[in-house]
Amino acid sequence: MDNLKRVHFFSAILSFVLAAGFTAVRAQDAPDVGPHPPQPVKAMESHIGNIAGHSAGGKSDYRRYCAGCHGDLGDGNGENAVWLDPKPRNFTLATFKCRSTLTGTLPTDEDLFNTIARGLTNSNMPIWNTFTKQQRADLVAYIKTFSPRWEKEKPGDAIKIPAEPPVTIESISHGKALFTKLECWKCHGPQGKGDGPSAATLTDSQDNPIRPYNFAGGGDDSRFKCGSTNSDIYKIFITGVDGTPMPSFADVIQPNDAWDLVHFLRTLQVKRHSKENDVLKAAGGAIPAYVEKQAAAPASQSENRPAAPASQSENRAAGGGN
Amino acid sequence: MRMGTQSSFCGKSPWSKWYLTAALVLVFLVLSGSQDANALPAFARKYGLRCSACHESWPMLNYFGQKFKDNGYQLMNDRDAPIWQNPGYWPVTFRIIPIWHRVSTGKVAVDQGTGIARVTTSGFDISGLDFHTGGTLEKNFSFYVLPSSDATASFHFETVMARLDNLFGSPWLNIKLGKFELDNLLSEKRILTLTGNGGIYQLYHFTPVGDGNIFGQMGDNQLGAELMGHSYNDRTRYSAAILSSTDGNVGLPYGNAYTGYFAFSQAFDTGKLGVDRIGAYAMIGQAPTYYLTQAGTPLAGSGISNKSFHREGFVGQFYFGQHLDLQVVTQHGWDNMWFGQGYGDLIGGTVTGNNLPGTTLPAGSQAPTWNGVLFEPHYVYSPQLIFIGRYETIRMSRQANGAGSASPSASNLGNISTYTVGFRYNPFMTSRAGFAWHNEYNWLHQDGTGPLIGLSTSNVNTSELLTGFDFDF
C-alpha cells in the first residue's frame, strides 16, 4: 500500500511538472524557433579514404556546432553571423576558399574534411580536430546538401604539386621579382603586411570588406587560412581563393616560379623560424636583385606570359563569401 | 521493493496506469517540441558559437569545450586577444536557481516519541548566486574569477586564477596559479544535478565516519599551482598540481603542508561511437594533526605533525554515438590512522582531537581505506534536452577501529549508495542568456550513521525531489 501511495505521489509530481514545463515550452517556442533546416533534397555522401560520410549522420552535429554561425539553412546567416568578421561561409553557393581543385570548381570531399579539422585562422572558424573522422565525413556530406551544385557537378581534379626544389638565395631573389611582377604587393603590401594600395578597397564576392593576408603579422606559429606548409602556399597560387580577390595563377606561373615565390613569401614572415629565413640570414640578410640572365631559363618562361588577372570583379566572379 | 512497485503498476491501480500514461504522453510532447541550442553567455558572446558547441549540456563540457578550456579559454584562431572582442562584450555571467524541493531524511534523532523520526520538508527555495567572469587578458594570458554566494548572499571566492598558456609556443606547457578546480575529467563544478546529495559527487568528498581529514576532497576548489599540458587536438592530456593542504580555505589557517594532484588521460577515435577517453588520477598529500594552542584555542597556521593521505583511481568517458554516453570514475582512498582516529581539521572544527606531544593512538587503530565507483550515463536527446542518471557506491575496506580495538567498527560503517535521476530542458538559449528547467530525484543510503537503536547503529536514507529554473545571463 505504501508503494502504491508512493507511485501515486511521484506520478502526480511528474505529471504536474511535465505539464507545467510543456505549457511553458509551447508558450516560448514561437519567437525562438527560427528557420528549420530544409529536408535535404537528396541524401549526400562523402568519401575520404575508406571513410564514408552520410548527411543524415551529420545533421545533428551541424546544428550543435555549426549552425550558430553558418545558419540552419547553411546560408551563412546564423544568429551570430552579424557579429562576425569575416562572415561565415554561405554553403548554398558551394564556393570554397580552400581547395586542391582549380578555381571555379567544387572542392574534393577531402578538402572540406581538412578545412573542418584545420579551422580558418584569422576568422571565428575554430579548429574542429576534436571530431572523429567519421563525424567530419558526415559533416562534409551534410554541408553538400545545401547546394544543388553538388548534385549537378563533380568536384574538380586535385592539382599535382611537384616536389619542392631546394631553397636558395637565388630562388628567394626570383620570388621577390615575381612578387613585384605579378603585383602581389598591390594588395599584400611591399613588405607583405597586408597594407598595399588596393588593400582598403577589397571586397569579397558578396561585397563584404576583406583584408589581404598579413605575412609579417604572425609569430612562429603563424598559419595561413588554407594551411601552414609550403605546399599549402603553393596550392593557393594555383587554385586561387575563390570568392575573394586572390586569383588563381595556374595559367600564368610555372611550377618552379611558384616555388620561388613561396620561398620569398616565407621571408616576409620575419618572426617565423624557417629554412628560407635561415638562407636569407646566411646570405647577409638582404635579398640580392634578381639577375636577368636567368630570364632565358625554363623556370622563368612564365615571366613572358600575361600578368595575373588584376580585375577584382573578375576575381570575384568565382562567387562565395568569406 | 522493486517487485512491489511493479505489481502496483501491473494490476492494483488504474490510477497508476493513468498517471504513467499521462506522464509518458507529456514526455513525448515535450520531446517533440524541443529545438537545438543557440548560444551561451560570456564566451559565446565573444566567439559567436552556440553554447552546444562547448557543452554537452550546460554546464558540462563536451570534448571541444574541454579543449577550449585547456587552451586557456581560447579557440587558437588568432581571435583570442581581447582586442578582438566586441566593445559591448562584458565577460560576466550570473547564475542563480530558484527551486521547489522536498527533502526527506530518515532516522533523525529527536526528543519526542521514540527518539527517532523521519523528517520531511518541502517548499520553495533559492540557490546562491554565482558571478562567472573569465577569458583572456591577452593572447595566452587567461583568467577566471568566480565570486559565489550562498543563499543568504554570503560571498566567498570559489575561483580566482590566472593562467599562462602555451609557454614557449607549446600546448604542453601551461601554468595556472590561484584557487581553481582540480583537473577532474568529470567536473563537479560542471555537474548537471542540483540536489543536496546528488549535486556533488560523493566520491570526491568522502571521508570515513569519525575521520578528521578534510583535505583530500577532490571536488573542492584548491589553492595552488598547476602545470598542465595537452596535445594539439587534446587527445592526450596531463596535469600536475601542487596545492596547499587547506581544502581551499584562505588565510593559511592550518600549517605548512602540501598536496599533489596528478591526472593523465588519453582519448581515442572510436569511429561512429565518438571520441572515448580513459585516464587516471592520484591525489597524494599531507596535513597537520597537531596545533599549538593559545589560551586553549588552536592557533591558526601552527599545524605540524603532518600525516599522509592519498586517493587514486581511473576515469572513463565512453560515448555510444551522438546521444548516449557513460562517465565512470573509480577511487581507492587511504588515510593515515591519525586521521582515522579524529585528528586533522581542528581549526575548522571538524574534529576535536589534537595530537599533542605524548599522544598515542588507541589499540586496534588502523589506517582506514575504501573503494568507490560512480557511473553517470547521459542521454542527450538534443543539446537542449538531456536525461541524467547516476549511481555511486563507496565501500569501506578497512575501518579505523579494527578488530583489536576496544569498540571495533562494523565493517560497513559509513558505506554509501546513492542514485540520482533527472533531466534538464532548455526551451531556448541565446547568445545573451541561458535557461534550463531542471528536474531531479536523489536517494542516498548510508550505513551506520543513524542513532543507536538498541545496541546497533541504524542506517540513514535521505531522498530529495527538486524542480527549478537554472538560469544564467
Boltz contact constraints between the chains, C-beta under 6 A:
constraints:
  - contact:
      token1: [A, 3]
      token2: [B, 4]
      max_distance: 6.0
  - contact:
      token1: [A, 3]
      token2: [B, 5]
      max_distance: 6.0
  - contact:
      token1: [A, 3]
      token2: [B, 8]
      max_distance: 6.0
  - contact:
      token1: [A, 4]
      token2: [B, 8]
      max_distance: 6.0
  - contact:
      token1: [A, 4]
      token2: [B, 13]
      max_distance: 6.0
  - contact:
      token1: [A, 7]
      token2: [B, 8]
      max_distance: 6.0
  - contact:
      token1: [A, 7]
      token2: [B, 16]
      max_distance: 6.0
  - contact:
      token1: [A, 11]
      token2: [B, 19]
      max_distance: 6.0
  - contact:
      token1: [A, 14]
      token2: [B, 23]
      max_distance: 6.0
  - contact:
      token1: [A, 15]
      token2: [B, 19]
      max_distance: 6.0
  - contact:
      token1: [A, 15]
      token2: [B, 22]
      max_distance: 6.0
  - contact:
      token1: [A, 15]
      token2: [B, 23]
      max_distance: 6.0
  - contact:
      token1: [A, 17]
      token2: [B, 439]
      max_distance: 6.0
  - contact:
      token1: [A, 17]
      token2: [B, 467]
      max_distance: 6.0
  - contact:
      token1: [A, 18]
      token2: [B, 26]
      max_distance: 6.0
  - contact:
      token1: [A, 19]
      token2: [B, 26]
      max_distance: 6.0
  - contact:
      token1: [A, 21]
      token2: [B, 437]
      max_distance: 6.0
  - contact:
      token1: [A, 22]
      token2: [B, 26]
      max_distance: 6.0
  - contact:
      token1: [A, 22]
      token2: [B, 29]
      max_distance: 6.0
  - contact:
      token1: [A, 22]
      token2: [B, 30]
      max_distance: 6.0
  - contact:
      token1: [A, 25]
      token2: [B, 33]
      max_distance: 6.0
  - contact:
      token1: [A, 25]
      token2: [B, 427]
      max_distance: 6.0
  - contact:
      token1: [A, 28]
      token2: [B, 427]
      max_distance: 6.0
  - contact:
      token1: [A, 28]
      token2: [B, 428]
      max_distance: 6.0
  - contact:
      token1: [A, 32]
      token2: [B, 428]
      max_distance: 6.0
  - contact:
      token1: [A, 60]
      token2: [B, 322]
      max_distance: 6.0
  - contact:
      token1: [A, 63]
      token2: [B, 36]
      max_distance: 6.0
  - contact:
      token1: [A, 64]
      token2: [B, 52]
      max_distance: 6.0
  - contact:
      token1: [A, 64]
      token2: [B, 383]
      max_distance: 6.0
  - contact:
      token1: [A, 65]
      token2: [B, 53]
      max_distance: 6.0
  - contact:
      token1: [A, 68]
      token2: [B, 39]
      max_distance: 6.0
  - contact:
      token1: [A, 68]
      token2: [B, 49]
      max_distance: 6.0
  - contact:
      token1: [A, 68]
      token2: [B, 50]
      max_distance: 6.0
  - contact:
      token1: [A, 69]
      token2: [B, 48]
      max_distance: 6.0
  - contact:
      token1: [A, 80]
      token2: [B, 48]
      max_distance: 6.0
  - contact:
      token1: [A, 80]
      token2: [B, 431]
      max_distance: 6.0
  - contact:
      token1: [A, 83]
      token2: [B, 48]
      max_distance: 6.0
  - contact:
      token1: [A, 83]
      token2: [B, 86]
      max_distance: 6.0
  - contact:
      token1: [A, 84]
      token2: [B, 48]
      max_distance: 6.0
  - contact:
      token1: [A, 119]
      token2: [B, 77]
      max_distance: 6.0
  - contact:
      token1: [A, 121]
      token2: [B, 77]
      max_distance: 6.0
  - contact:
      token1: [A, 121]
      token2: [B, 78]
      max_distance: 6.0
  - contact:
      token1: [A, 122]
      token2: [B, 78]
      max_distance: 6.0
  - contact:
      token1: [A, 124]
      token2: [B, 47]
      max_distance: 6.0
  - contact:
      token1: [A, 124]
      token2: [B, 48]
      max_distance: 6.0
  - contact:
      token1: [A, 126]
      token2: [B, 75]
      max_distance: 6.0
  - contact:
      token1: [A, 126]
      token2: [B, 77]
      max_distance: 6.0
  - contact:
      token1: [A, 129]
      token2: [B, 233]
      max_distance: 6.0
  - contact:
      token1: [A, 130]
      token2: [B, 63]
      max_distance: 6.0
  - contact:
      token1: [A, 130]
      token2: [B, 64]
      max_distance: 6.0
  - contact:
      token1: [A, 130]
      token2: [B, 67]
      max_distance: 6.0
  - contact:
      token1: [A, 132]
      token2: [B, 269]
      max_distance: 6.0
  - contact:
      token1: [A, 132]
      token2: [B, 275]
      max_distance: 6.0
  - contact:
      token1: [A, 134]
      token2: [B, 271]
      max_distance: 6.0
  - contact:
      token1: [A, 134]
      token2: [B, 272]
      max_distance: 6.0
  - contact:
      token1: [A, 220]
      token2: [B, 169]
      max_distance: 6.0
  - contact:
      token1: [A, 221]
      token2: [B, 169]
      max_distance: 6.0
